[in-house]
Structure formats: C-alpha cells, structure tokens
C-alpha cells in the first residue's frame, strides 16, 4: 500500500515542524511520496515564504532593490537547514533565483521557488529522491493542467522508488516555463501524485484536526466532521469553507482515492475522511454549514413567463454578455430570481437591467443588495424528515427574515439567503438547531 502525504506551510514553517513531519512519515512505511509546501508563518505577524517571494518579484519588475526580502528568504531556509543538522547547501539555487529576478523576472517561477527549495530540504532530510515538479507535472498552451501528459510521465517516474519528494504548487508549460496553480495549489499537486501512483490514501497534513462543521470565526468551537463525501465538500468549499484547495478533489475523486485531513501537531487525531461514497451516517442530520456575504438578488416578475420558451435564456444571456457568473436561479411561476455576487454585478448593473427590460419586457424588476447565502449541507438530510423545518424554525426563533430559499434536486443542500447583518446570527442559529452539546 502506498500513501501520498502533503504537508502545508504551517507544518513546515521551521525545523521543529520539519521534525514532526519526519516523525509522521517514518511512523508508516506506506508514506513513500511526499509533497511539501513552502514554509508558512511561524507565529502571528510572521510572513510566509511565498509572500516574501512575491514581494521580491514586485520589486524586481519595477527595477527596485529586492535584497531585503530575498535575504529574509535565504535566512529562513538557512535556519531550517542548520537546525536540522543537514550538510545541504542552497547557494547555487539562491544564485539562480537572484539572477532570474535581476535579468528576467517571472511571477510564477519566483513564487514556485518556495516549494522547490523546501522540497530540496525535505529530500535531504528524509533521504528520499527529489523530483522537480517541472519535469513531471504539465500544463497545456492555455495554462490548463494537462492530465493526459502528466499522469503517465509522473507514474513512470515514481515507479519503483522507495521514497520521493515532489514539490507542490507548480509544473511547467509546453515551452518549459514554470506555471503555478492558484494559491493553495500544493493540495492539487498532492492529489495529482496520488492518482499517478495509484495511492491507497492521500493524507493532507495541516494545522487542524480535520474539517469543521462551520467556520470557527463564526461559530465557537464547532464540531469536527468525521467523514464527508466529495459532493458535500464541493458544496461547502463553493460556499466558503476552506481547509484544502477545492480543485484537489477532482484527480483523486475519479480514481476513487480517499483523502484524510490530519493535524501535524496532533498526529494521534484521526482527522476527517473525504470519500466518494460511504454507508456511514453523519453524527448529525447535517454535515456542515458554510456561507458568504455580499450577493445581489434580481427579481424579475412577469405573468405567464413560463409560457415563453425563451424567457429564461434571454435573461441569462443578459448576464452572460457581461461576463457575470450566475450563482443561483430560484424561481416561481411568474417570477425569476437571479443571484449574483455584488462585485461582479455593480459595474455592469444598469446595462444588464436595461437589456432585461428590452429583451423580456417584465412587469417589474427589483434589485436587492447586501444578501448573504448560507448553505446547509448533508448527505443524511434527504432520509430525515423535518430538516428544512428545523432550519427555518431556528431562523424564525432568532427573528431573522429569510430573503431566498433554494434546494438542489439531489437534496444534498439547502441554501438560504439572509441580510449581511444577520449572517453570523443565522449561522449560529442553524448550527445550534442541529448540534447539541
């Protein structure tokens, strides 16, 4: 059995954290492939290595001196190497990065060096082979991940190795230039490596003991989720829940590889299992709650709109022409509601509204801003009666007015809209209705 283990920035922030990661890897001989992030914050007020590298790049492209943040980068790595007692020298790598910054700075290349350098250290620390992600993870000419090229190349490179380190966050374009995933992209690299080597488990080690049922900044000490399906996680991630990058789900989902979110600082905790399907019932009727603020609702009313075959298409086209993504479309017989994010809508507001008036000739159009959306997600909801009633009773008891309701056909989630000012109170009311102390 093979396991892929990815360690986040907080798990590799200093030599002490490196030792914890090393102990975790050595405790299980199945943990043969390691994906490191760049060093994160060591304490409040500290700066992540990736942010320091971005600062170097911004100064370099302006032709300004970047020596101060770059020296901070060098000092961090030198400190880790020294405290681990390694004989590794990164002087040549540092010289190459500095030369690139002075003569031809590239944003993705610069940002990726945090993972690259940490990968070199991790490889030396473990005695594992180092594999540069640029040699085995590929993007196409449009900057999209190229799985057809990556999986066979990476799988062949890993074949037969008793231990390997593949830095997270980046790969290469067809012309050889470095290309990064979006922030948090080391999660994606770990998932890609897991699929390429047909791993039994993808372990994602971070600084929390798994996924929580709600945002701890909103709900005090929320319960841990023991197991969650890929579909549930997608719903929660889309609505703002975050522990790992949501795009990391796709490579392992298609291969049926489970993800185990674990805590580097509490390796004895079982964490959260993310799986394709499970017979396990959730401890509670819901799996989790997540939400985001600052949406707009555009309510379009017209009698007998359902009898006009192209009514909905015309409305959608008005938003599409202005590159405004649609979040939700809850509708009635004579009303159609379009939910969009304020930041995408405000700039094009009048143009969109005028086109709606022209193309579908509605009787009225109402716009309301300052809407927060809350997703209540759970695979067990459809098998338990009264779930929706409990949600709305909890909101009613808290004297919170519901502005919108939307439930998917899969009965996996219920989304409610409330005013921004009611968001925190609403999340807590729903959470307390399902999770008992």
MIMIDO-988172 format. One record per residue (C-alpha): x negated, y negated, z; residue in one letter. Coordinates in Angstrom, 2 decimals. Each point is the difference from the previous one (the first is absolute). Layout:
BEGIN
+---------+---------+---------+-----+
:       u :       v :       w : res :
+---------+---------+---------+-----+
:       X :       Y :       Z :   A :
...
+---------+---------+---------+-----+
***
This chain:
BEGIN
+---------+---------+---------+-----+
:       u :       v :       w : res :
+---------+---------+---------+-----+
:    0.00 :    0.00 :    0.00 :   X :
:   -1.26 :   -3.46 :   -0.94 :   X :
:    0.95 :   -3.27 :    1.63 :   X :
:   -0.62 :   -3.51 :   -1.26 :   X :
:   -0.55 :   -2.53 :    2.79 :   X :
:    0.25 :   -3.73 :   -0.59 :   X :
:   -1.15 :   -2.44 :    2.67 :   X :
:    1.29 :   -3.57 :    0.05 :   X :
:   -2.00 :   -3.13 :    0.71 :   X :
:    0.74 :   -0.08 :    3.73 :   X :
:   -1.15 :    3.62 :    0.23 :   X :
:   -3.42 :   -0.92 :   -1.44 :   X :
:   -0.43 :   -3.52 :    1.36 :   X :
:   -3.20 :    0.76 :    1.91 :   X :
:   -2.37 :    2.82 :    0.98 :   X :
:    2.23 :    1.10 :    2.87 :   X :
:    2.91 :    0.48 :   -2.38 :   X :
:   -2.27 :    1.82 :   -2.46 :   X :
:   -0.88 :    2.48 :    2.75 :   X :
:    3.69 :    0.59 :    0.73 :   X :
:    0.61 :    0.67 :   -3.69 :   X :
:   -2.97 :    2.33 :   -0.13 :   X :
:    1.26 :    1.97 :    3.01 :   X :
:    3.41 :    0.34 :   -1.66 :   X :
:   -1.50 :    1.26 :   -3.26 :   X :
:   -2.32 :    2.48 :    1.69 :   X :
:    2.80 :    1.33 :    2.21 :   X :
:    1.66 :    1.65 :   -3.01 :   X :
:   -2.06 :    1.73 :   -2.70 :   X :
:    2.88 :   -0.50 :   -2.45 :   X :
:   -0.66 :   -3.77 :    0.00 :   X :
:   -2.41 :    0.09 :   -2.92 :   X :
:    0.85 :   -3.11 :   -2.03 :   X :
:   -0.19 :   -3.44 :    1.60 :   X :
:    1.32 :   -3.32 :   -1.33 :   X :
:   -1.26 :   -3.04 :    1.95 :   X :
:    1.32 :   -3.56 :   -0.03 :   X :
:   -2.20 :   -3.03 :    0.57 :   X :
:   -0.63 :   -1.00 :    3.64 :   X :
:    2.96 :   -1.85 :    1.48 :   X :
:    0.31 :   -2.31 :    2.98 :   X :
:   -1.86 :    0.99 :    3.16 :   X :
:    1.97 :   -2.38 :    2.19 :   X :
:    2.55 :   -2.82 :   -0.23 :   X :
:   -1.48 :   -2.87 :   -1.96 :   X :
:   -2.48 :    2.22 :   -1.83 :   X :
:   -0.10 :    0.05 :   -3.82 :   X :
:    0.42 :    3.07 :   -2.20 :   X :
:   -2.91 :    0.83 :   -2.30 :   X :
:    2.30 :   -0.20 :   -3.04 :   X :
:    1.05 :   -3.52 :    0.96 :   X :
:   -3.66 :   -1.02 :    0.37 :   X :
:   -0.70 :    1.40 :   -3.46 :   X :
:    2.94 :   -1.90 :   -1.47 :   X :
:   -1.42 :   -3.13 :    1.61 :   X :
:   -3.37 :    0.70 :   -1.63 :   X :
:    1.70 :    0.35 :   -3.38 :   X :
:    2.00 :   -3.23 :    0.35 :   X :
:   -3.16 :   -1.93 :    0.82 :   X :
:   -1.98 :    1.68 :   -2.77 :   X :
:    2.47 :   -0.84 :   -2.77 :   X :
:   -0.18 :   -3.65 :    1.10 :   X :
:   -3.77 :    0.12 :   -0.16 :   X :
:   -0.22 :   -0.60 :    3.75 :   X :
:   -2.22 :    1.64 :    2.58 :   X :
:    1.43 :    3.31 :    1.26 :   X :
:   -2.96 :    0.97 :    2.16 :   X :
:    1.75 :   -0.45 :    3.36 :   X :
:    2.93 :    2.41 :   -0.55 :   X :
:   -2.28 :    2.39 :   -1.91 :   X :
:   -2.44 :    0.07 :    2.90 :   X :
:    2.94 :    0.88 :    2.27 :   X :
:    0.75 :    2.93 :   -2.29 :   X :
:   -3.59 :    1.20 :    0.12 :   X :
:   -0.17 :   -0.40 :    3.77 :   X :
:    3.15 :    2.08 :    0.55 :   X :
:   -1.30 :    2.93 :   -2.02 :   X :
:   -3.50 :   -0.25 :    1.44 :   X :
:    1.47 :    0.09 :    3.50 :   X :
:    2.04 :    3.13 :   -0.78 :   X :
:   -3.01 :    1.77 :   -1.54 :   X :
:   -2.28 :   -0.94 :    2.90 :   X :
:    2.44 :    1.05 :    2.72 :   X :
:    0.65 :    3.32 :   -1.75 :   X :
:   -3.74 :    0.64 :   -0.11 :   X :
:   -0.07 :    0.50 :   -3.76 :   X :
:   -3.05 :   -0.51 :   -2.21 :   X :
:    2.14 :   -1.21 :   -2.91 :   X :
:   -1.01 :   -3.25 :   -1.73 :   X :
:    2.58 :   -2.08 :   -1.88 :   X :
:   -2.51 :   -2.61 :   -1.18 :   X :
:    0.22 :    1.03 :   -3.64 :   X :
:    3.80 :    0.00 :    0.09 :   X :
:    0.07 :   -3.44 :    1.66 :   X :
:   -2.41 :   -1.38 :   -2.62 :   X :
:    2.23 :    1.32 :   -2.79 :   X :
:    3.12 :   -1.59 :    1.48 :   X :
:   -1.76 :   -3.33 :    0.57 :   X :
:   -1.37 :   -0.02 :   -3.54 :   X :
:    3.47 :    0.67 :   -1.39 :   X :
:    1.50 :   -2.82 :    2.06 :   X :
:   -2.65 :   -2.47 :   -1.22 :   X :
:    0.07 :    0.88 :   -3.69 :   X :
:    3.37 :    1.53 :   -0.90 :   X :
:    2.42 :    0.11 :    2.94 :   X :
:    2.96 :    2.37 :   -0.38 :   X :
:    2.78 :    0.01 :    2.55 :   X :
:    0.83 :    3.71 :   -0.04 :   X :
:   -3.63 :    1.06 :    0.01 :   X :
:   -0.78 :   -2.24 :    2.97 :   X :
:    3.03 :    1.12 :    2.00 :   X :
:   -0.75 :    3.67 :   -0.63 :   X :
:   -3.48 :   -0.14 :    1.48 :   X :
:    1.37 :    0.25 :    3.54 :   X :
:    1.24 :    3.53 :   -0.64 :   X :
:   -3.04 :    0.86 :   -2.12 :   X :
:   -2.46 :   -0.92 :    2.75 :   X :
:    2.06 :    1.66 :    2.71 :   X :
:    0.12 :    3.11 :   -2.16 :   X :
:   -3.79 :    0.10 :   -0.17 :   X :
:   -0.21 :   -0.25 :    3.79 :   X :
:    2.69 :    2.63 :    0.56 :   X :
:   -1.73 :    2.36 :   -2.44 :   X :
:   -3.32 :   -0.36 :    1.84 :   X :
:    1.69 :    0.30 :    3.40 :   X :
:    1.82 :    3.24 :   -0.86 :   X :
:   -2.56 :    1.54 :   -2.33 :   X :
:    2.66 :    0.12 :   -2.72 :   X :
:   -0.53 :   -0.72 :   -3.69 :   X :
:    0.81 :   -3.55 :   -1.12 :   X :
:    2.19 :   -0.35 :   -3.10 :   X :
:    0.42 :   -3.49 :   -1.40 :   X :
:    3.72 :   -0.54 :   -0.62 :   X :
:   -0.88 :   -1.90 :   -3.20 :   X :
:   -1.24 :    3.30 :   -1.48 :   X :
:    3.15 :    2.01 :    0.71 :   X :
:    3.01 :   -2.33 :    0.35 :   X :
:    1.11 :   -1.72 :   -3.18 :   X :
:    2.33 :   -2.74 :   -1.18 :   X :
:    1.26 :   -0.48 :   -3.56 :   X :
:   -0.53 :   -3.10 :   -2.14 :   X :
:    3.07 :   -1.63 :    1.58 :   X :
:   -1.32 :    0.45 :    3.53 :   X :
:    2.34 :    2.86 :    0.89 :   X :
:   -1.24 :    3.08 :    1.82 :   X :
:   -0.81 :    2.75 :   -2.54 :   X :
:    0.90 :    3.29 :    1.64 :   X :
:   -0.45 :    2.05 :   -3.17 :   X :
:   -3.67 :   -0.93 :   -0.08 :   X :
:   -0.62 :   -0.21 :    3.75 :   X :
:    1.39 :    3.26 :    1.36 :   X :
:   -2.01 :    2.43 :   -2.16 :   X :
:   -3.21 :   -2.04 :    0.35 :   X :
:    0.33 :   -0.42 :    3.76 :   X :
:    1.10 :    3.60 :    0.53 :   X :
:   -3.01 :    1.30 :   -1.92 :   X :
:   -2.36 :   -2.27 :    1.92 :   X :
:    1.32 :    1.19 :    3.37 :   X :
:    0.08 :    3.68 :   -0.94 :   X :
:   -2.29 :    2.07 :    2.17 :   X :
:   -1.15 :   -2.85 :    2.25 :   X :
:   -0.01 :    0.77 :    3.71 :   X :
:    0.36 :   -3.69 :    0.83 :   X :
:    0.36 :   -3.23 :   -1.97 :   X :
:    0.65 :   -3.70 :    0.61 :   X :
:    1.95 :   -1.99 :   -2.60 :   X :
:    0.35 :   -3.73 :    0.80 :   X :
:    3.55 :   -1.33 :   -0.06 :   X :
:    1.62 :   -2.98 :   -1.72 :   X :
:   -1.64 :    0.01 :   -3.43 :   X :
:   -0.75 :    1.76 :   -3.28 :   X :
:   -1.14 :   -1.07 :   -3.46 :   X :
:    1.47 :   -1.37 :   -3.22 :   X :
:   -0.75 :    1.53 :   -3.44 :   X :
:   -2.81 :   -2.55 :   -0.46 :   X :
:   -1.56 :    1.05 :    3.29 :   X :
:    1.00 :   -3.07 :    1.98 :   X :
:    1.18 :    0.51 :    3.56 :   X :
:    3.76 :   -0.17 :    0.56 :   X :
:    1.64 :    0.00 :    3.43 :   X :
:    3.41 :    1.07 :    1.16 :   X :
:    2.04 :   -2.58 :    1.91 :   X :
:   -0.90 :   -0.68 :    3.65 :   X :
:    0.28 :    3.16 :    2.05 :   X :
:   -0.89 :    2.00 :   -3.09 :   X :
:   -2.27 :    2.43 :    1.84 :   X :
:    3.23 :    1.80 :    0.94 :   X :
:    0.56 :    0.56 :   -3.73 :   X :
:   -3.53 :    1.32 :   -0.50 :   X :
:    0.53 :    2.51 :    2.79 :   X :
:    3.19 :    1.18 :   -1.64 :   X :
:   -1.71 :    0.33 :   -3.38 :   X :
:   -2.85 :    2.02 :    1.49 :   X :
:    2.50 :    2.26 :    1.80 :   X :
:    1.82 :    0.76 :   -3.23 :   X :
:   -3.20 :    0.50 :   -2.01 :   X :
:   -1.37 :    2.61 :    2.42 :   X :
:    3.43 :    1.54 :    0.71 :   X :
:   -0.34 :   -0.73 :    3.70 :   X :
:    2.26 :    1.68 :    2.52 :   X :
:    0.37 :   -3.25 :    1.96 :   X :
:   -0.85 :   -3.67 :   -0.47 :   X :
:   -0.88 :   -1.48 :    3.40 :   X :
:    0.18 :   -3.78 :    0.21 :   X :
:   -1.83 :   -1.20 :    3.12 :   X :
:    0.81 :   -3.46 :    1.27 :   X :
:    0.44 :   -1.86 :    3.32 :   X :
:    3.56 :    1.11 :    0.79 :   X :
:    1.36 :    3.44 :    0.86 :   X :
:    2.27 :    0.22 :   -3.01 :   X :
:    2.89 :   -1.95 :   -1.43 :   X :
:    2.33 :   -1.83 :    2.35 :   X :
:    3.77 :   -0.19 :   -0.29 :   X :
:   -0.16 :   -3.79 :   -0.25 :   X :
:   -2.41 :   -2.91 :   -0.05 :   X :
:   -1.58 :   -0.30 :    3.49 :   X :
:   -0.09 :   -3.77 :   -0.51 :   X :
:    3.81 :    0.06 :   -0.10 :   X :
:    0.92 :    2.97 :    2.21 :   X :
:   -1.84 :    0.53 :    3.26 :   X :
:   -1.84 :    3.35 :    0.05 :   X :
:    1.96 :    1.77 :   -2.77 :   X :
:    0.06 :    3.79 :   -0.09 :   X :
:   -2.37 :    1.95 :   -2.24 :   X :
:    1.32 :    1.81 :   -3.07 :   X :
:   -1.01 :    3.67 :    0.21 :   X :
:    0.79 :    0.88 :   -3.61 :   X :
:    1.26 :   -1.95 :   -2.98 :   X :
:    0.62 :    0.85 :   -3.65 :   X :
:   -1.64 :   -1.78 :   -2.91 :   X :
:    3.38 :   -1.47 :   -0.97 :   X :
:    0.62 :   -1.38 :    3.47 :   X :
:   -3.47 :   -1.51 :    0.12 :   X :
:    0.51 :   -1.66 :   -3.37 :   X :
:    3.18 :   -1.63 :    1.24 :   X :
:   -1.67 :   -1.26 :    3.18 :   X :
:   -3.17 :   -1.14 :   -1.79 :   X :
:    2.01 :   -1.92 :   -2.57 :   X :
:    1.74 :   -1.87 :    2.81 :   X :
:   -3.22 :   -0.99 :    1.71 :   X :
:   -1.12 :    2.90 :    2.19 :   X :
:   -3.77 :    0.44 :   -0.23 :   X :
:   -2.61 :    2.46 :    1.17 :   X :
:   -1.24 :    1.30 :   -3.32 :   X :
:    0.20 :   -1.25 :   -3.59 :   X :
:    3.34 :    1.03 :   -1.52 :   X :
:   -1.62 :    0.98 :   -3.35 :   X :
:   -2.04 :    2.63 :    1.86 :   X :
:    3.09 :    2.18 :    0.10 :   X :
:    0.25 :    0.76 :   -3.71 :   X :
:   -3.13 :    2.14 :   -0.66 :   X :
:    0.60 :    2.33 :    2.94 :   X :
:    3.79 :    0.06 :   -0.36 :   X :
:   -0.21 :    1.53 :   -3.47 :   X :
:   -2.44 :    2.63 :    1.30 :   X :
:    1.99 :    0.83 :    3.13 :   X :
:   -2.83 :   -1.03 :    2.35 :   X :
:    1.11 :   -1.27 :    3.43 :   X :
:   -1.51 :   -3.12 :    1.57 :   X :
:   -0.85 :   -0.11 :    3.70 :   X :
:   -0.39 :   -3.48 :    1.50 :   X :
:   -2.40 :    0.28 :    2.97 :   X :
:   -1.65 :   -2.29 :    2.57 :   X :
:   -3.80 :   -0.11 :    0.00 :   X :
:    0.05 :   -1.25 :    3.58 :   X :
:    2.42 :    2.72 :    1.16 :   X :
:   -0.83 :    3.06 :   -2.13 :   X :
:    1.97 :    2.24 :    2.37 :   X :
:    3.27 :   -1.63 :   -1.14 :   X :
:    1.81 :    1.93 :   -2.73 :   X :
:    0.92 :   -3.15 :   -1.91 :   X :
:    2.65 :   -0.13 :   -2.71 :   X :
:    0.49 :    2.54 :   -2.78 :   X :
:    1.10 :   -1.31 :   -3.40 :   X :
:    1.45 :    2.84 :   -2.09 :   X :
:    2.01 :    0.68 :   -3.13 :   X :
:    2.79 :    1.86 :    1.75 :   X :
:    0.55 :    1.37 :    3.46 :   X :
:    2.56 :    2.00 :    1.93 :   X :
:   -0.94 :   -1.93 :    3.12 :   X :
:    2.68 :   -2.34 :    1.19 :   X :
:   -0.95 :   -3.46 :    1.15 :   X :
:   -0.03 :   -0.49 :    3.76 :   X :
:    2.54 :   -2.76 :   -0.54 :   X :
:    2.76 :   -0.51 :   -2.54 :   X :
:   -2.24 :   -2.47 :   -1.82 :   X :
:   -3.67 :    0.28 :   -0.94 :   X :
:   -0.95 :   -3.66 :    0.00 :   X :
:    0.98 :   -3.64 :   -0.43 :   X :
:   -1.81 :   -2.59 :   -2.09 :   X :
:    0.83 :   -3.37 :   -1.47 :   X :
:   -1.12 :   -3.18 :   -1.68 :   X :
:    1.13 :   -3.61 :    0.05 :   X :
:    0.59 :   -2.75 :   -2.57 :   X :
:    2.35 :    1.45 :   -2.59 :   X :
:    2.73 :   -1.75 :   -1.99 :   X :
:    3.42 :    1.36 :   -0.88 :   X :
:    1.71 :   -1.18 :   -3.18 :   X :
:    3.69 :    0.95 :    0.09 :   X :
:    1.70 :   -0.06 :   -3.40 :   X :
:    3.80 :    0.22 :   -0.05 :   X :
:    2.27 :    0.64 :   -2.96 :   X :
:    3.31 :    1.79 :   -0.29 :   X :
:   -0.12 :    3.23 :   -2.03 :   X :
:   -3.76 :   -0.16 :   -0.44 :   X :
:   -0.04 :    3.80 :    0.09 :   X :
:    1.91 :    0.03 :   -3.28 :   X :
:   -2.81 :   -1.84 :   -1.79 :   X :
:   -2.49 :    2.73 :   -1.05 :   X :
:   -2.97 :   -2.37 :   -0.24 :   X :
:    0.71 :   -2.22 :    3.02 :   X :
:   -2.64 :    1.53 :    2.29 :   X :
:   -2.57 :    0.19 :   -2.79 :   X :
:    0.38 :   -3.70 :   -0.75 :   X :
:   -0.44 :   -0.96 :    3.65 :   X :
:   -3.07 :    2.18 :    0.39 :   X :
:   -1.45 :   -1.47 :   -3.18 :   X :
:    0.20 :   -3.52 :    1.46 :   X :
:   -2.39 :    1.07 :    2.77 :   X :
:   -2.14 :    2.19 :   -2.23 :   X :
:   -0.73 :   -2.87 :   -2.38 :   X :
:   -1.55 :   -1.89 :    2.91 :   X :
:   -2.00 :    2.99 :    1.32 :   X :
:    2.02 :    0.13 :    3.22 :   X :
:    0.15 :    3.53 :    1.46 :   X :
:    3.40 :    1.09 :    1.31 :   X :
:   -0.05 :    1.43 :    3.51 :   X :
:    3.62 :    1.18 :    0.36 :   X :
:    3.28 :   -0.20 :   -1.90 :   X :
:    2.88 :    0.65 :    2.43 :   X :
:    3.27 :   -0.60 :   -1.87 :   X :
:    3.78 :    0.06 :    0.32 :   X :
:    2.78 :    0.18 :   -2.58 :   X :
:   -0.03 :   -3.71 :   -0.77 :   X :
:   -3.36 :   -1.02 :    1.50 :   X :
:   -3.60 :    0.75 :   -0.77 :   X :
:   -2.72 :   -0.88 :    2.51 :   X :
:   -3.63 :   -0.30 :   -1.03 :   X :
:   -2.63 :    0.04 :    2.74 :   X :
:   -3.39 :   -1.47 :   -0.89 :   X :
:   -2.97 :   -1.29 :    1.96 :   X :
:    0.05 :   -3.76 :    0.55 :   X :
:   -3.60 :   -0.45 :   -1.10 :   X :
:    0.79 :    1.52 :   -3.41 :   X :
:    3.33 :   -1.79 :   -0.45 :   X :
:   -0.33 :   -3.62 :    1.14 :   X :
:   -2.29 :   -1.13 :   -2.81 :   X :
:    2.42 :    1.23 :   -2.69 :   X :
:    3.22 :   -0.47 :    1.95 :   X :
:    1.84 :   -2.54 :   -2.16 :   X :
:   -1.02 :    1.63 :   -3.24 :   X :
:    1.30 :    3.39 :    1.16 :   X :
:    3.27 :   -1.43 :    1.32 :   X :
:    0.69 :   -1.97 :   -3.17 :   X :
:   -0.56 :    3.08 :   -2.14 :   X :
:    2.35 :    2.03 :    2.19 :   X :
:    2.70 :   -2.67 :   -0.45 :   X :
:   -0.58 :    0.02 :   -3.76 :   X :
:   -0.20 :    3.73 :   -0.66 :   X :
:    2.66 :    1.50 :    2.31 :   X :
:    2.22 :   -3.03 :    0.78 :   X :
:    0.65 :    0.93 :    3.65 :   X :
:    2.70 :   -1.62 :    2.08 :   X :
:   -2.55 :   -0.82 :    2.69 :   X :
:   -3.64 :    0.47 :    0.95 :   X :
:   -1.14 :   -0.31 :    3.59 :   X :
:   -3.62 :   -0.07 :    1.10 :   X :
:   -1.11 :    0.67 :    3.56 :   X :
:   -3.64 :   -0.12 :    1.12 :   X :
:   -1.64 :    1.02 :    3.25 :   X :
:    1.14 :    3.62 :   -0.12 :   X :
:   -1.93 :    2.80 :    1.71 :   X :
:    0.42 :    3.60 :   -1.14 :   X :
:   -0.20 :    2.88 :    2.46 :   X :
:   -0.31 :    3.61 :   -1.18 :   X :
:    1.16 :    2.76 :    2.33 :   X :
:   -1.52 :    3.21 :   -1.38 :   X :
:    0.51 :    3.64 :    0.91 :   X :
:    0.35 :    3.38 :   -1.67 :   X :
:    2.33 :    1.09 :    2.80 :   X :
:    2.49 :   -2.83 :   -0.47 :   X :
:    2.11 :    1.74 :   -2.63 :   X :
:    0.58 :    3.02 :    2.23 :   X :
:    1.07 :   -2.04 :    3.02 :   X :
:    3.33 :   -1.78 :    0.15 :   X :
:    0.29 :   -3.54 :    1.26 :   X :
:   -3.51 :   -1.22 :   -0.86 :   X :
:    1.21 :   -3.05 :   -1.91 :   X :
:    2.56 :   -0.72 :    2.72 :   X :
:   -2.75 :   -0.02 :    2.64 :   X :
:   -2.06 :   -2.44 :   -2.05 :   X :
:    2.83 :   -2.46 :   -0.47 :   X :
:    1.27 :    0.38 :    3.54 :   X :
:   -3.47 :   -0.81 :    1.29 :   X :
:   -0.12 :   -3.14 :   -2.17 :   X :
:    3.52 :   -1.00 :    1.05 :   X :
:   -0.85 :    0.43 :    3.67 :   X :
:   -3.01 :   -2.27 :   -0.55 :   X :
:    2.32 :   -2.52 :   -1.70 :   X :
:   -1.96 :    0.19 :   -3.25 :   X :
:    1.85 :   -0.65 :   -3.24 :   X :
:   -0.79 :    2.44 :   -2.84 :   X :
:   -0.45 :   -1.79 :   -3.33 :   X :
:   -0.49 :    3.06 :   -2.19 :   X :
:    0.32 :    3.78 :    0.08 :   X :
:   -1.56 :    2.45 :   -2.45 :   X :
:   -0.29 :    3.78 :    0.24 :   X :
:   -1.80 :    2.15 :   -2.54 :   X :
:    1.67 :    3.03 :   -1.59 :   X :
:   -2.56 :    2.27 :    1.68 :   X :
:    1.34 :   -1.10 :    3.41 :   X :
:   -3.62 :   -0.30 :    1.07 :   X :
:    0.26 :   -3.63 :    1.04 :   X :
:    2.41 :   -2.78 :    0.86 :   X :
:   -1.09 :   -3.57 :   -0.67 :   X :
:    1.62 :   -2.93 :    1.75 :   X :
:   -0.59 :   -3.68 :   -0.57 :   X :
:    0.00 :   -2.50 :    2.88 :   X :
:   -1.20 :   -3.57 :    0.39 :   X :
:   -3.74 :   -0.45 :    0.48 :   X :
:    0.61 :   -1.40 :    3.46 :   X :
:    1.81 :    3.20 :    1.02 :   X :
:   -2.62 :    2.40 :   -1.34 :   X :
:   -1.92 :    0.93 :    3.16 :   X :
:    3.15 :    0.27 :    2.10 :   X :
:    1.69 :    2.13 :   -2.67 :   X :
:   -2.93 :    2.44 :   -0.27 :   X :
:   -0.08 :    0.42 :    3.78 :   X :
:    3.77 :    0.49 :    0.18 :   X :
:   -0.09 :    2.76 :   -2.61 :   X :
:   -3.06 :    1.65 :    1.55 :   X :
:    1.56 :    0.05 :    3.47 :   X :
:    3.19 :    1.50 :   -1.40 :   X :
:   -1.89 :    3.11 :   -1.14 :   X :
:   -3.08 :    0.33 :    2.19 :   X :
:    0.69 :    0.57 :    3.66 :   X :
:   -2.67 :   -0.34 :    2.65 :   X :
+---------+---------+---------+-----+
***
